[in-house]
């Protein structure tokens, strides 16, 4: 995008919200001034004719005279014969451009008005107008949208008028004008239209093939059109089939350039009062700490929104601002991108642009927008893995502006790949986590706080339940190990004791770590769990079962396979959601959407849903396997307690499967007692806040038995 004219779009305050043509002066009040003020202009229409260039000459000439401003057009393949010929002439080789006289390169208002066909050919050859052709399967490409962008603002003219002389001067047409800086609704409209234009321009719509005009000409995909009858479905279908057979790749623009808009906090957000007033307190605490520190906030309490409000407070004090958001998983990264957009920013998702060179190119574009003043705030969203690379750090260090790092699930960055060589290029830092303290890793925790700062605000799960999170019922289901499983557990425990010397201050070596992992896997995969799950499901009305999640172990794939077979045998509609599925973004999105709408009754998972992913419809969970890491308990519980008015969610239900030694009523040896205590700790923590804790069917009766077995 180029820098706009001196006046800028905000100077167009006299623009009306609605125009009826030909009576209202759309060209004089909107289109011509829009060209004069905008840094970039995009247009997508059903029909185009070069004659319109003359009607818009006063503004278009000014626009084209500014730097390397380019008009981008997406049109249908049905053109007048003379326009088709002009486009054909305009796609000649670069040598033709070089051969033109110097004076022909200056496009004047008079030239546009008098010689529109010649001008069109010239502007196409010079790269000042770029046309792409949209071909639909059995319908006509028929939007009518103008997008004028500049000075972090967007004005959209959209309605019934095509890009023809008759469309803007003669026909009875209706055009609505939306300006992003006026209010949230108009900002949404301009952002939605801009997003749709970019998807089409980059050939990302399945139902519509978009290719460059030269390619369309070469492959014979343009059709002359001069009658008053619209093209038939058969004509459209034939063109689409031909385009499909040719198998055109997306045009060579791998990194779509976002249209920057004004960074602002949505007016509908209530963060200083009501259910989410804790967000306002969190923002205040981070700002008062010098724009640094960790926010320890319960899962589901709105960490993403809180972080963006924090970023906006910093933006008010320090401009221009680069915001780097880092998250551990692709679904969480995409969720961040969705939640950033209402703040008026277009996030650059680096996980979608390809390899290192393409990431560098995308970051170069971001840096240029900040440096030239096109944008005052930019957001880049990356994975934790990318954040930890020296290559990424070196590029960010080259930005000449204030830099803010927002690290979601910040506890993960206590690992050596980050904490041993943390990037010092960020002027301001914000860590987000429901559980920032790394269990069993005091050194990693200390390094994490040394980098981000201490916890400046804390909002616990206990505070959140009943306010911004729903309550829950908790049911305990003992699963007693078989004699063979218990023997294997004793054998592993013996080996662990013999090799305890391999533990260096809570950091076991590889051999000891494997023994510990194998022992935990034995408990998580206890055979009785699948049979018990079958019994519990058979008590449910399976036809009405919806929004249910089943957690299996991540230490042995066989258990998840058994769960899936069990669901299949009961004709339940389910889908697993593991790292394999989340590697395909579109597939993940389809799975989650189907689950949210109730088309998929059950999701089965291992660990991919533990952190951050927001599926508030989940209201029932069967937890077959849990680790001894308390952070996982907190994350999983929070995942279930998010509010969801769409399904009238009032509370959630958690079924927890405990792996226990057989013969619990007898005197257990010390090792077996330690097993009971490890399961008891989680049960007590979950039961503490359960709404059914003291009821006859609640968890306390089972907990009393565990206490007796472990300590009596």
Secondary structure, DSSP 8 states (H G I E B T S, - for coil): -----SS-GGG-TT--SEEEETTS-HIIIIIHHHHHH-SEEEEEES-B-THHHHHTHHHHHHHHTSTT--EEEEEESEE-HHHHHHHHHHT--HHHHHHS-GGGG---HHHHHH-HHHHHHHHHHTTSEEEEEEEESSS----EEEEEEETTEEEEEEES--BSHHHHHTS-EEEEEEETTT-HHHHHHHHHHHHHHHHHHTT--TTEEEEEHHHHHHTT--EE--SSS---HHHHHHHHHHHHHHT----S--S-----------TT---SSGGGHHHHHHHHHHHHTTSEEEEEE-TTS-HHHHHHHHHHHHHHHSSSEEEEEEESSHHHHHHHHHHHHTTT---EEGGGS-SHHHHHHHHHHHHHHHHHTS-SEEEEEEEHHHHT-HHHHHHHHT--SEEEEEETTGGGGGSHHHHTT--TT-SEEEEEES--S-TT-HHHHHHHHHHH-SEEEEE-HHHHBTTTB-EEEEEEEEEE--HHHHHHHHHHHHHHHHTGGGBSSS-B-HHHHHHHHHHHHHHHT-THHHHHHHHHHHTS-TTT--SEEEE--SS-HHHHHHHHHHHHHTT--EEEESHHHHTSHHHHHHHHHHHHTTSS-EEEESSTTSSS---TT--EEEE----S-HHHHHHHHHHH-B--GGGT--EEEEEEEEEE-S-TTS---HHHHHHHHHHHHHHHHHHHT-TTTTSTTSSHHHHHHHHHHHH-
